[in-house]
Amino acid sequence: MSETANSSVNYDLIVIGAGPGGYVAAIRAAQLGMRVACVDRQYFGGTCLNVGCIPSKALLESSYHYWEARNKLSHHGINIGQISLDLKMMLARKDQVVRQLTGGVGFLFKKNKVDGIIGSGKILSPTSVEVKSGTETRTLDTRRILIATGSAPVELPGLAYAGKNIVGSTEALAFDPVPQKLLVVGAGYIGLELGSVWNRLGSKVHFLEFTQSVLPLMDAELSASLQKLMEKQGVSFQFGTAAQKAEVKDGKVHVTWKSGDKTGVEVADKVLVATGRRPVTDGLGLKEVGVQLDPKGFVKIDEHFKTNIPGIWAIGDIVGGLMLAHKAEEEGIAAVELMAGQAGHVSYSTVPGVVYTHPELAQVGMTEADAKRQGREVKVGKFPMLANGRAKSMDDIDGMVKVVGDAKTDRLLGVQILAAHASDMIAECVAAMEMGASTEDLARMNHAHPTLPEAVKEAAMAVEKRQIHI
């Protein structure tokens, strides 16, 4: 099935993959005057809109409201009596949000005259793509091809996805009923977010993590603080532990684990395996046309997103690096602007990352440890949310802001935020870094009062030990 599909058209660009990177690239290319088709084997919006970013955030929001009603509203003098969970309505709302946004992608394709095609795309040559839609197969001609097929969850040996009991992130968006006990293998951002959802809704959630901490790629101090806050919320963690195998017995999952010389078994109703993602390259015909992959299966590209085959480009999760929707979007825009002779560019040093727990953890640029590993002399300013007036009024005082600057030049190197609405607060820090700001620039920016971002200003002031409110 397709919105528009015309095999007689010679396209300027065919985009394979309609996730955030692919559909954004297709629309931008159309704006630049190209005749564009965007092909996806399953749905417009890709993983992010359908079974990733959007539905998980919808559930995070709904589950937080439920948790807040049970645990925090009374602090504000709001007593609402008996509280019950309508899980089916919550899941239906999540699905409605997804439908609205994926339908919006189809509308944007029509508006920008992009031919949106649902079907499996296979590259036959740098100038032709075979598309299979049900029983129909056709070949589309094109001047260029952009691969944007994204990533999929990694299955672990011994913990292969098995029906409804051992699952990946997609299935963990729709548990019904709420599992009494949920075992999460992997304490990265996907595991923490989905674990938070089901913990708030009543599951006993336990994490098995191979490394020694949650979120090993983020600021160690704030990650440790987030771990402690999540433990207060009721989840538990087991570090330095490898999940080895799982067996389903009498409707329960028995997971064997190993930690050093110790072994044991955890029994749970559901097991979520959230240990990373892999590039989706199957069925694309990459080997046949000679597109080079790296040892981990990612498509190899140059600084202009070109593969080794002239006319074939690639962006997003499939090329590695940060597997983030907004990074893929920027790469998609930059790639097609370069195709059009413009100066497309992605500033990878200012790509923000966010973990949507509560509080949220967001960061951009270098952590203090990153900077020191590069041999930089750094200066750091910190400010606790406890001392922020807006946070107090909201009853959300957990967390802090850290600002990392170069001790010699005062250049702003990075910002890390653990706070309610950290995902919103990080935006001004991205802008500051894009403009080459110093910590002094950030400290002298005028912030409205009372607001959460005042904590960013105070942390920047704290770099030179001149913070006011602590």
N, C-alpha and C positions, 0 to 999 in steps of 0.2 A: 504494500500500500504506500502511496506517496501523495504529498500535497500537489507537487508538480513534478513530472518526470518526462523528459523529451530526449529520446536517443538520437534524434536528428540534429540536435544543437551541438555546435562546437564550443565547449566551455573555455573560458580563460583560466578557471580554477575549479577543481573538484576537491572538496574537503571531505576526508573520510573520518567520521566521528563528530557527533553533534553535542558533545559536552561543552562546558564553559569555554574551553580553548577553541574548539571547532566551530561552534555556532557564532561566537563573537568574531572569529577570523572571517567566517563567511559573510557576515553582515558588513564588517569593515571593508572587505574586498569589494562587495557590491557598491558601497558608498564611493569607492575609488574608481568606479566605472567598469568593473569586471563582470562578466557573465559567469555566475557561480551556481554550483550545485553542492549541497551538503548531504552526505549519505551516512546513515547510522543503522546498524543492524537491529536495534531494539526500540529506541525512543529518543525524541528530541530532549535536550537538557542533560543527557548522559547520566553518569553515576551521581554527580553532585545534586542535581535537581530531583532525581527520581528516587534514589536509594542511598544518598549520602548526606551532603551538607544540609540540604533543606529539610528533609523529613526528620533528621536527627535534631536539628535546632527547634523544630516545631515540638517534638517530644520533650526536649530539654525545657522549653518554655512552659509547656503544660504541666510537666511533672514538678517544676519549681513552684508554680502557683499552688499546686496541691500540697506540697511540702510546706510552703509558706503559710497556707491557711491552717495547717495543723500545728505549726511550730512557732510562728512569728507574729501573726496578726493580733494575737492577744496582747502583745507588747505595745501595740498602738491603741489599745482600748477597744478593739473590735472582737466581739465574742459572737461567733456564728453557730455555736451548738454542734450538733452531729454533722460530721463531714464524711461523705462517702465518695468512692471512686467509681466513675462510669468509664471503664477502660475502652469499651467499644466506641463511645462517643469521642474519646481522646484520640483513638487511632483513626477514626473517621475524619476528625478535624485535620490531622496530619496528612491524610490522603487528599483532602480537599485543597490544602495549601499546595501540595505537589501538582495537582491537576491544574490549578490556576496558573502556576508558573511555567509548567511545561506547555500549556496551551498558549501562554504568552510568547514562547519561542516560535511556535508555528505562526502566530500573528506577525511577529517581527520578520520572519522569512517572507511572508506575503508582502508586507509593507516595503521591504527592500528588494523585492523581486529575486529572491534566492530560491532556487528549486530545492525544496526539502524532500528527501527521498528516504523512506524506510526500507532497508534492504542490506544485504551483506556485500560490502565492497571489496573487490580483489584487484590489485594492480596487475595489469597485463603487460604494460610498458609505461615509460614516462609520459605517454600521451593517451593512454586509454585505461579505463576502469570498468571491470565487469561488475554488474549489480544483479544480485539474485533477490527477488521479492516473491516469496512463496514458490509457485511453479514457474514464474516468469523470470527469464534471464535476458539481459540486454547489455550492450557495450556502449559506454559513453566516451566520447572523444574530448580531449582537453589539452591545453597548453602547459598546465602545471598541476601538480598534485600536492596536497598538504595532508600529512598523516597526523591525526589528533585523536587516537583511539583510547587514550587514557590507561587506566590500571584496574586491576582486580585484586581481591584479597588473596593472600598467600595461605595455602593449606600446609599444615605441619605433618611430617611423617608420623603416623600413628594416631593423628587426630583429624583424619579426613572428615569433611562435612557429611553428616549422616542424618538426613531427614530433618526432623524438628528438634533433635536433642543436641547435636554438636553442630554449631552454626557459625556463619560469618556475620559481618555487620549488617548485611541486607535483611536476613531473617530476624536479627535481634531488634529490628525496628517494629516488629509485629507480634511479639509474644502475647498470647492470650490463652489462659489467664496469666497473671503475674507469677513468674516462677518463685517458689518458696525459697530456693537457693540458686544463685547464679554464680558460676565459676568463670572468671575472665582470665584468659591466657594472654598476657601482654598488657603492660601498664603505660602504653603510649596514649596519644590524644584520643584515638578512636575508642580504645578500651575504657579510658577514664570517663569519657562523655557518656557512652552507653551504659556503663556501670552506674554512673550517677543517676540516669533516668530510672533504672529499675530499682535502685536503692531507695530513691524517693517514693516510689510507688509500693514499697513493702518487701522487696526481695532482700535476703541476706546475701551480700555480694562479697566475694573473696577473689583476690587477684594473685596469680602466679606470674612472677616476672623474672626473666633470666638474668638481667643486670641487677645492680645494687640499689637502684632508685627508680622513681617514676620519671618519665620525660627526660631521659639522659641527654638530649640535645638542647635542653633549655637551661636557663639559669639555675644552678644547683641550689642556691639559698632559697629562692622562691618556689622551686619545685618541691623542696623538702617541707616548706611551709604549707603548700597546697596538700601534700600527702597527710600532714597532721590534721589539717582542717577536714579532709575527707574521712579520716578515721573518726573524728568527732561526730561526723554525720552518719557513721555506722558501718562503713566498709572496712575491710581488713586486707593487708598486703603480706605477701611472702616473697622475699627477694632472693636472688642467687639460686633460683629454682627453675629447673627444666621440666616441662610437661612431656612425658615420654609416650604414653599411649592412653587410649580411652576405650572403655567397653560399656555398652548399654545393657543393663540388667534390671529387669522388672520395672522398666520405665525410668530408671535413674542412670546417670552417667558416672562411671567410676574412672577417675583419672589418676594414673600412676605418675608420681613426680619424683625427681631426684634433686637433692641439694647437698653438694659436697659428698660426704659419705653416707648421708641419710637418705632414706627413701620412704615414701608413704603413699596413701591413696586419699583423694578428696572425692566425696560423693555429692553430686548436685543434680538438680532437676534439668538445668540447661547449662551448656558450656559454650561460651563465646570465644572463638579464636580470633584475636586481634593483634597479630604479630607482624603486620606490614602488608605491602601491596607490591604486585608485580606488573610489568608492562604487558599490555594486551597486543600481541603481534600475530596471534594465530589466524590463519585464513586470509592474511593480507597479501600473500604472494611476494613477500620481501626477499626471500631466498632466491626465488626464481628470477627476479629482476636484478638481483645483486646488491640490494641495500645492506650495508654493513651494520652489524650489531656488536655491542661490547660484550665482554664475558658474562655480564649479568642479564643480557637479553634486551638492553635498552638500545634504541636507534642512535647511531653515532651521527652527530651533526657538527658543522663548523659554527663560527660566531654569528653567521647570518641565517642559521636554522636550515642550511642546505645539507642534504645527505651526500654521500659519495656519488650518487646518480644524478646527473643534471636534470632539472625539472621536477625533482621530488624533494619535498621539504618535510620537516617534522617539528612538533612542538608538544609541550605539556608533559604529563606523567610519563609518556612513552620515551622521552629523551633523558629521564632521570633528573637528579637535583631535587629541589623541594617539590613534593607532590601536593600542591595546593591549587585550588581552582583559580584564585586570583593571579597566581604566577602564570598559569596556562593562558588566561585571558590576555595578559600583557604580551606574552610570547606570540599569541595569535595575531594581535594587532601589529606588533613589530614586524612579524614575518611578512604579512601581506603588504605592509607599507614599504618594506624593502623590495618586494616583487614589483611594486609600482614606481620604484626609483626614488622613494622618499627615505628619510633617515630614521627608520624604525630602531628602537633601542629599549632594552630592559635593564633596569638598575637592580641587579640581584642583591646588592648589599643592603637594599632598603625594602625587601619583601617582608612584610610583617607575618608573624605566626600567632595564632590564637588557639587556646584550649578553652572550650565553652563549658567548663564546670562552674560551680559557684563557690567561691569567687572565680572569675575568669583569670587566666594567665595569658598575657600577651607580651610579645617582644619584637623589637626590630633592631637590626644591626648586631654588633658584637656584645656578648656578655663580658664581664670582667675577666673570666677565665680565657675566653677566646682572644681577647686583646693581649693578655699576658703571654699566651702561647705564641703570638706573633712577635714577641719581644718588645711590645710597647710599654711605656711607662704610663700608668693610668691614674686617674683620680675619680672617686665615686661619691655621689651624693644619694642619700636615702631619705625617704619621708614616709611615715606610717599613716595608713588611712584612718587610724584611730584619732589622729589630730586634725582630720579634715571635717569642716563643719557640715558639708552636705552629706558625707558618709554617716556622720552621727545622726543627722535628721532622718536618714533613710533606714537606720538600724542595720547598716552594712559596713562595719568598721574593720573587717578582716583584711589583711594584706598590706602592701607597701609599693612605693615606686622607687626604682633604682635608675640613676642616670650615670652613664659611663663616659668619661671624657679623656682626651689625650692630655697628659700632664704637661707636655711641652707646648702644644699649639692651642689647647682648649677646644679642639674640634670635637663635636659630638659624635661618639663612636657607637652608642647604642642605648636603648632604654628598655627596661623590663618592668612590667606592671602586674601585680597580683591584686585584683580588686573587682568589686561589682562593676560591670560595664567597662572592663579593661579593653574590650574589643573596640569600643568607641573612643576611649581615651588615647589609644595608640596612634590614631590617625594624625594628630597634630605632630607627633614625634616623627612619623614617616615624612611628613611635609617638611619639617625642620631639617632632617637629614638630607632630603632631596635638594634642599636649597643650600647645603653646605654650612649649616648653622654651627655655632659654638655653644657650649653649655651656658655661656653668658647670654647669648641671644635668647635661649630658651628661658633663662631665669628672668629676663627683662620683658618678656611678652606679657601683655596685660590680659589677665583672665577674669571673666565674670565671677562674681561672688554671690552666693555660695555655689560652687560647682565641684565635681570630682576632679576635673583636670587641674584645679589649683594645686593638687598634690604633685603634679608633674612640675609645675613652676617651683614649688618648694624644694623638691628633690634636686632640681637644677641649681637652685640657690645654695643647697647644702653641699654642692661640690666644693665651694669656697667657704664652707662653714658659716654661711650667713642666712640660713633659714630662719624664719620668724616664729613659727607657731609650735616649735618644740625646743 
